[in-house]
Amino acid sequence: MPGLRTACEPLDPAHMVNDVLDRPATGRIADGEHRFPLRVYFEDTDLSGVVYHANYLRYMERARSDMLRGAGIDQRAAHEGGIGTYAIANLAIRYRAPARLDDDLLVLSRVMDTKAASCVIHQRVMRGGLLIADAEIVAAFLSPEGRPRRQPPAWLDAFRLLQGPAQRGSGTE
């Protein structure tokens, strides 16, 4: 079939560009903040075309996961390797304005504090300059048995790099 290649064929530069463009959006880290763009689809809304309240949590979860990935934290390898996994220990969310079908949103995530076995992340969902929702999340690192466990030291270092300038140095061990 035209356009398909086998595993032995080398990639040409044009194909490599398309491969990059065809990957899911992962956002980017700028000035200690992860920026994750998304669009509101029909499946995200209720009958009135407004985003269903629980879907903001999904948007924030996607943004947090991609923020960790962008910082070099491999959650899947940690889980599969028996090191541990994150669980949300506390969540406070404030809904400020509705998002609607076809809105372009931006989830902004910033690590506010790190401790030995947890981190605090502030997230905002924006539509242009309008704050739609914001939340503060405490993510606890747990052993495979479900008990709190110290985060890997390299992960703590990555979180400190993600903290804004005002928060750097406020984490406790």
N, C-alpha and C positions, 0 to 999 in steps of 0.2 A: 504494500500500500504506500502511496506517496506520503512523505512526511514522517513516516515511522522509521526508526533505525533499530538495528540489532545491537546487542551488548558489545560486539566487537568493533563496531564502526566508531571512529573518532568523532567528537563533537566539533562542528565548525563554529567560529566565533558568533555568527548570527544566531545559531541554535542556543548557544550558551546564554546569550542575552535574553532570549525568550524563556529559557528555563528559569532564570532569575525573576523575570516579570510574572511568570505563572505560579510562583510560590505564594502561599498565603501571606497577608500583611502581618507583620510582627511588631510594628511600631518601631520607635527609636528612643534612645536615651539622649537627652540634651539637658545640660546644666543640672544634673542629678535628678532629673525627672523623666519618667517613662511616658511617652506620648503614643497612644494607641487609637488609631482612627477606625471607625466602623459606621455602617449604615443601618438604619432601622428598616427591617423587612416586615411584610404582612404578618408573618408568623410571630413576630414580637409584640403585636398589638392586640388590644381587646376589640370588642365590636364597634367601639367609637373611634378606632384608629389611633388610640393613645397607647404608648408602651405600657404593658402590664408590669406592675411594680416589681415582681420577682425577677424580671429580665434584666433589671439594672445590676442585680447581683451576678448574673451570668456575664454581663459585659465586663464587670470589674474583675471577675475570676479570670477571664481570658486575658485581660490586661496584666494582671499580677503574674500569671503563668508566663506570658511573653516577656515581662520585665525580668523575671528570674532567669529565663533562658538567655536573654540578652546580656545579663550580668555573668554568664558562664556557669550558672547553677543548674545541674542536670538532675531534676527531681525524679525522673523515671529511673535513672541509673541508681540513685540513692535508694529508691523503693525496692527495685529488683535486687540490689546488692545487700539488702537487709540493714541498711544504715538508718533509715527512718523516712518519715514523711511529714508534711505540714498538715495541720488541721486548724480550722478557724476556731479560736477559743472565745473571741468576743467580736461583736459587730454592732456598730451604731451607724445608722443611715438616716439621712434627711433628704426628703424629696422637696425640691424647690419649685419646679415648673415641669409641665408635661413635655415629653418628646413624642413625636408623631411619625407615622408612616413616611418613609423616604428621607427623614432627617439625617444629615451627616453629623455624627457625634465624635467627640474626642474624649477618651478616658485618660486623665492625667494621674499618675501614681508616683508617690514619693515616700521613701522610707523615712520615718520620723525618729525611730529609736530602735536599737538592737540590744538584746540581752542574751545571756548564755543560751537559753532554750526558746526564745521567741523574738518576734520583731513586730513593730507597729508600722502600719502603712496607711497613709492618708490618700484617698482617691476621690477625684472629682469627675463628673460627667458633664461635659460642656457642649453647647450648640453655639458655635461662634463664640461671642463673649458672654453668653448667658449661662449661668450655673444651673444645671438641671437637677443634679443630685450630688451629694457628697457623703463620704463614709470614712470611718476610722475602723481599721481591722487589726486585730491582734492574731497573728498566726503563730501557733505553738509547734515546735518541732518535736515529734514523737517517735519513740522506738517502735519496732514492729509489734511489740506487745502493747502499745498504746500508752506508754508512760513518757513523761517529759524527758527529753534527752538534749544534751548540749549540741548545738549546731556545729557542723564541721568548721574549723577555723578559717578555711579559705572562703566559706560562705559568709562568715561574719565580716571578713575583709571586703568582700564584694558588696555587702549591704552598706558598709561605712562609705564606700565610694559612691553609692546611690543616694546617700543622705545629702540634703541640701547643705550649703555652707553654714547656715545658722544651727543646724542639728549636729554637724560633725563633732565628734568628741563627747557627745552627751550620752552615748551608750555605756552601759555598765556590764562588766563581765560576771 
